[in-house]
Structure formats: structure tokens, C-alpha cells
Amino acid sequence: MTRLADLAELVRAPAALSVPGDVLSGAAAAGALDRRTPALAGASVLLYWAGMAANDWADRRLDAVERPERPIPSGRVHPAAALGVAAGLTAAGLAVAGAAGGRRATAVAVPLAATIWGYDLLAKNTAAGPAVMAACRGLDVLLGASVGPARGRGGRDAPPAARGLVRALPAALTVAAHTWTVTALSRREVSGADRRLPRATLAGTALVAATALGRPDLVPMALAAGYAGRYGAAQARVLADPSPARVRAAVGAGITGLPALQGALTARAGARLLGLAVATAAPLGRRLARLISPT
């Protein structure tokens, strides 16, 4: 019988702390923070967990060789159960998004779910893998903006939802760029990396942090600096020693450090207290990562 702890490991449960900040930063950028936002964040978490379960189902034969300790190859979770969990969580995520944001949210959630499954089943081990995963996170940010700006904001020349998506696009691209760096590193978790890779991802991280700053403002500046310092230091260690262990540590730092970036983007949009709250998920995620690996 599958234990709850095994399912938590299957879906990388603690890593979901890096997910609600996508929706919150998108909603803040669009001026769309309202009572629907928490439900959209919940839908995002469900879709993330679905992607983790689908990922392990798709990789079950490779993991039997490279990571036999994972739930499926170790026999703790049956492959059919993992696929069922992935499908069920996907359906639940789409249902919650639709209930919270109607057709506008569904119009973003469906492509998001399709991109997640496309990455796991088709793109992961191809050259397009990092770009497809980046698209997943970018769409996740846009999910928060999908319901449009709050009433009375914005111009009159476009529907509210379209205005919100346009406003949130810079934040979505910033999170997508960060995701590209993490995904590119993750492809070398087993084999180790050539030093050219951490050089490229470090440059990307510096650009991402600079983009998150926006106009001079203490809160986003501090959060972006914290993000760049911790994730950048982990990548610098890969540059010095590109071994698999160092690469895995950098990937973990990228995953658990994402809330600091999301917090900076949220604060940059004017929601400073919310941005600080989003960023608190980073240290919590690092603590939980000691119990269940986020990678």
C-alpha cells in the first residue's frame, strides 16, 4: 500500500512552496490581486504536483538505473498509481482554475497543463527542454493575471484580461528566464557539467536579478539581491567544481530561491508586504528540502 510520505516524495511536495509566488507576482503586476488569487495559486500547486508525478512516471526506466531510490523504481509507488495521481491532480487543477477564474483562467490553465505534460512526455530530454519548462513557469505567472486588472484600472482600448496579461508579461519572462537556468543545470545532475554551462546560467541569473529590480525601491532591491547572492553562489561553486553533487546543490538553490525572486517582482508591482510574505517561502523551502529533495 502506498504511503502518504511516498506520494509526498513523488510530487516533491515541499518544492510547491516555490509555486504560489508565480500567481501572486502575476496578479500583482496585472493589478488583479483579489479574492480569486488564492484559489488560482492553489490550482497552480495542483498542476505543479501533477507535473512532478508525470515526470517520475515518464522517467521510471531511466530512474531505475540512475536514481533507484525514487518512489517508482524503489517499488514504493506503482507506475499506474503515479500516472493516476498525475492525471487526477491535473483534472483538479483545471477544475479549481475554472471555478475561480472562469473562462479567462481556463484559457491559460489548459495551455499550462498541456505544456507541463508536453515537457514530461516529449521535450524533457531534447534541446527544447529548458525552453518548454521556462514556458510552463511563464504561463503560471500569467495564470495570476488571467482574470484581468481590478475594476477601474487600465485603459479603455483592450479587454481587462488582455490588459492584465500584457502588464504581467515582464514578470512572466523574468520567471521564465530563471527557470531556464535551473532546468539547464538540472540536465547535468547525474553527469556533471561543462564549465561553460554555469558561466551561462550565472550570466542569466545576473540579468534576471537586474530585471526584477525595476525602479529603485528598497524591498525589491533587497529581495533580488538575496536571490542573486544565494543562487549565484551555488552556481559559482559549480563553476569551481562542476561535479554532479555541486550541480544538484545549485539546482536545489534555484528551486528554493525562486520565492525571493517572486517576492521581488511582487514588491516591484507595489505590493511590498505581500512580496516579503512570498519571499519567506525561500528559507522554509530550504529547511523542508532536507527532508524531501526538491530535485
QUIQUITA-V546946 format. One record per residue. PHI is phi as a letter, one per 20 degrees, with the letter a starting at -180 (NA if undefined). OMEGA is omega in radians with two decimals (999 if undefined). NEAR is the number of other ideal C-beta (glycine too) atoms within 12 Angstrom. Layout:
phi=PHI omega=OMEGA near=NEAR
phi=PHI omega=OMEGA near=NEAR
//
This chain:
phi=NA omega=-3.11 near=10
phi=f omega=3.13 near=23
phi=e omega=3.12 near=13
phi=f omega=3.13 near=15
phi=f omega=3.12 near=16
phi=f omega=3.09 near=26
phi=f omega=3.09 near=29
phi=f omega=3.10 near=26
phi=f omega=3.13 near=33
phi=g omega=-3.07 near=42
phi=e omega=-3.10 near=37
phi=l omega=-2.98 near=35
phi=g omega=-3.10 near=31
phi=f omega=-3.12 near=32
phi=f omega=3.12 near=39
phi=f omega=3.06 near=38
phi=f omega=3.12 near=36
phi=e omega=-2.99 near=48
phi=e omega=-3.07 near=47
phi=g omega=3.13 near=40
phi=f omega=3.04 near=52
phi=g omega=-3.09 near=50
phi=f omega=-3.12 near=55
phi=f omega=3.12 near=47
phi=f omega=3.09 near=58
phi=f omega=3.13 near=54
phi=f omega=3.12 near=50
phi=f omega=-3.14 near=43
phi=f omega=-3.12 near=42
phi=e omega=-3.02 near=47
phi=m omega=-3.02 near=29
phi=d omega=3.09 near=42
phi=f omega=3.11 near=34
phi=b omega=-3.04 near=24
phi=f omega=3.13 near=14
phi=e omega=-3.02 near=32
phi=f omega=3.13 near=38
phi=g omega=3.14 near=21
phi=f omega=3.08 near=30
phi=f omega=3.06 near=46
phi=f omega=3.08 near=42
phi=f omega=3.09 near=31
phi=f omega=3.13 near=44
phi=f omega=3.11 near=51
phi=f omega=3.13 near=35
phi=f omega=3.13 near=40
phi=f omega=3.09 near=50
phi=f omega=3.12 near=46
phi=f omega=3.08 near=37
phi=g omega=3.14 near=43
phi=f omega=3.11 near=44
phi=f omega=3.13 near=44
phi=f omega=3.11 near=43
phi=f omega=3.12 near=38
phi=f omega=-3.12 near=41
phi=f omega=3.08 near=40
phi=f omega=-3.12 near=34
phi=f omega=-3.07 near=27
phi=e omega=-2.96 near=31
phi=g omega=-3.13 near=31
phi=f omega=3.09 near=16
phi=f omega=3.13 near=19
phi=f omega=3.11 near=26
phi=f omega=3.13 near=18
phi=e omega=-3.00 near=13
phi=e omega=-3.11 near=17
phi=c omega=-3.07 near=24
phi=f omega=-3.14 near=17
phi=f omega=-3.11 near=17
phi=f omega=-3.00 near=33
phi=g omega=-3.08 near=38
phi=f omega=-3.12 near=36
phi=f omega=3.11 near=24
phi=f omega=3.12 near=19
phi=n omega=-3.11 near=18
phi=f omega=3.07 near=24
phi=c omega=3.13 near=33
phi=f omega=3.13 near=22
phi=g omega=3.14 near=27
phi=f omega=3.11 near=15
phi=f omega=3.12 near=25
phi=f omega=3.12 near=38
phi=f omega=3.10 near=26
phi=f omega=3.09 near=21
phi=f omega=-3.13 near=36
phi=f omega=-3.13 near=38
phi=f omega=-3.13 near=26
phi=f omega=3.13 near=22
phi=f omega=3.08 near=35
phi=f omega=3.14 near=34
phi=f omega=3.14 near=21
phi=f omega=3.13 near=26
phi=f omega=3.12 near=42
phi=f omega=3.14 near=33
phi=f omega=3.14 near=23
phi=f omega=3.12 near=31
phi=f omega=-3.14 near=42
phi=f omega=3.14 near=27
phi=f omega=-3.09 near=19
phi=e omega=-3.00 near=34
phi=d omega=3.08 near=41
phi=m omega=-3.06 near=20
phi=f omega=-3.12 near=18
phi=f omega=3.11 near=31
phi=f omega=3.12 near=45
phi=f omega=3.14 near=26
phi=f omega=3.05 near=27
phi=e omega=-3.08 near=46
phi=f omega=-3.13 near=43
phi=f omega=3.05 near=27
phi=f omega=3.09 near=25
phi=f omega=3.13 near=44
phi=f omega=3.14 near=40
phi=f omega=3.14 near=26
phi=f omega=3.09 near=37
phi=f omega=3.13 near=42
phi=f omega=3.11 near=31
phi=f omega=3.09 near=26
phi=f omega=-3.06 near=37
phi=f omega=-3.01 near=34
phi=e omega=-2.99 near=22
phi=c omega=-2.90 near=17
phi=e omega=-2.94 near=26
phi=g omega=-3.05 near=30
phi=e omega=3.09 near=20
phi=d omega=3.12 near=16
phi=f omega=-3.12 near=12
phi=e omega=-3.03 near=20
phi=g omega=-3.13 near=28
phi=g omega=3.14 near=32
phi=f omega=-3.14 near=24
phi=f omega=3.09 near=32
phi=f omega=3.07 near=41
phi=f omega=3.11 near=31
phi=f omega=3.10 near=31
phi=g omega=-3.11 near=45
phi=f omega=3.10 near=48
phi=f omega=3.09 near=35
phi=f omega=3.11 near=43
phi=f omega=3.07 near=51
phi=f omega=-3.13 near=51
phi=f omega=3.07 near=47
phi=g omega=3.11 near=59
phi=f omega=-3.12 near=60
phi=e omega=-2.95 near=49
phi=f omega=-3.09 near=46
phi=e omega=3.06 near=43
phi=n omega=3.13 near=37
phi=f omega=3.05 near=33
phi=f omega=-3.08 near=22
phi=g omega=3.06 near=12
phi=n omega=3.13 near=10
phi=d omega=3.03 near=18
phi=n omega=-3.13 near=23
phi=e omega=-3.08 near=14
phi=d omega=-3.00 near=9
phi=e omega=3.14 near=9
phi=b omega=3.08 near=15
phi=g omega=-3.10 near=19
phi=g omega=-3.11 near=26
phi=f omega=-3.14 near=29
phi=f omega=3.10 near=24
phi=f omega=-3.14 near=27
phi=f omega=-3.14 near=43
phi=f omega=3.13 near=36
phi=f omega=3.13 near=27
phi=f omega=-3.08 near=36
phi=e omega=-3.06 near=44
phi=g omega=3.10 near=24
phi=g omega=3.10 near=29
phi=f omega=3.13 near=49
phi=f omega=3.14 near=40
phi=f omega=3.12 near=28
phi=f omega=3.11 near=43
phi=f omega=3.11 near=51
phi=f omega=3.14 near=38
phi=f omega=3.06 near=38
phi=g omega=-3.10 near=50
phi=f omega=3.09 near=43
phi=g omega=-3.12 near=34
phi=f omega=-3.12 near=46
phi=f omega=-3.11 near=44
phi=f omega=3.11 near=38
phi=f omega=3.09 near=37
phi=f omega=-3.06 near=46
phi=f omega=3.14 near=37
phi=f omega=3.14 near=30
phi=d omega=-3.12 near=31
phi=f omega=-3.10 near=33
phi=e omega=-3.04 near=21
phi=e omega=-2.99 near=17
phi=n omega=-3.00 near=21
phi=d omega=2.89 near=34
phi=f omega=-3.06 near=18
phi=f omega=3.09 near=22
phi=f omega=-3.12 near=15
phi=f omega=3.12 near=32
phi=f omega=3.05 near=37
phi=f omega=-3.13 near=23
phi=f omega=-3.11 near=24
phi=f omega=3.07 near=41
phi=f omega=3.09 near=31
phi=f omega=3.10 near=23
phi=f omega=3.13 near=32
phi=f omega=3.10 near=44
phi=f omega=3.12 near=26
phi=f omega=3.12 near=22
phi=f omega=-3.14 near=40
phi=f omega=3.12 near=35
phi=f omega=3.13 near=22
phi=f omega=-3.10 near=27
phi=f omega=-3.07 near=44
phi=f omega=-3.05 near=28
phi=m omega=3.09 near=26
phi=f omega=-3.12 near=13
phi=g omega=-3.12 near=11
phi=b omega=-2.98 near=22
phi=g omega=-3.04 near=17
phi=f omega=3.11 near=32
phi=f omega=3.10 near=40
phi=f omega=-3.12 near=25
phi=f omega=-3.12 near=25
phi=f omega=3.12 near=41
phi=f omega=3.11 near=40
phi=f omega=3.10 near=26
phi=f omega=3.10 near=31
phi=f omega=-3.08 near=45
phi=f omega=-3.11 near=35
phi=f omega=-3.07 near=22
phi=f omega=-3.12 near=33
phi=f omega=3.12 near=41
phi=f omega=3.12 near=34
phi=f omega=3.12 near=23
phi=f omega=3.11 near=35
phi=f omega=3.09 near=42
phi=f omega=3.09 near=26
phi=f omega=3.05 near=26
phi=f omega=3.12 near=41
phi=f omega=3.12 near=27
phi=f omega=-3.11 near=17
phi=b omega=-3.04 near=19
phi=f omega=-3.14 near=28
phi=f omega=3.13 near=21
phi=g omega=-3.12 near=23
phi=f omega=3.13 near=21
phi=f omega=3.12 near=28
phi=f omega=3.13 near=35
phi=f omega=3.11 near=32
phi=f omega=3.12 near=34
phi=f omega=3.10 near=43
phi=f omega=3.09 near=40
phi=g omega=3.11 near=37
phi=f omega=3.11 near=42
phi=f omega=3.14 near=51
phi=f omega=-3.07 near=46
phi=f omega=3.12 near=40
phi=e omega=-3.11 near=47
phi=g omega=3.14 near=50
phi=g omega=3.09 near=43
phi=f omega=3.08 near=50
phi=f omega=3.11 near=53
phi=f omega=3.10 near=55
phi=f omega=3.10 near=44
phi=f omega=3.14 near=48
phi=f omega=3.12 near=55
phi=f omega=3.12 near=49
phi=f omega=3.12 near=39
phi=f omega=3.13 near=38
phi=f omega=3.09 near=39
phi=o omega=-3.13 near=24
phi=e omega=-3.00 near=34
phi=f omega=-3.12 near=24
phi=f omega=3.10 near=17
phi=f omega=3.10 near=35
phi=f omega=3.09 near=42
phi=f omega=3.12 near=26
phi=f omega=3.10 near=25
phi=g omega=-3.08 near=46
phi=f omega=-3.14 near=42
phi=f omega=3.09 near=24
phi=f omega=-3.10 near=37
phi=f omega=3.13 near=39
phi=f omega=3.10 near=19
phi=f omega=3.12 near=22
phi=f omega=3.11 near=37
phi=f omega=3.12 near=30
phi=f omega=-3.13 near=16
phi=f omega=3.13 near=25
phi=f omega=3.09 near=30
phi=f omega=-3.14 near=14
phi=e omega=3.13 near=17
phi=c omega=-3.10 near=28
phi=f omega=3.10 near=29
phi=e omega=-3.08 near=37
phi=d omega=999 near=34
//
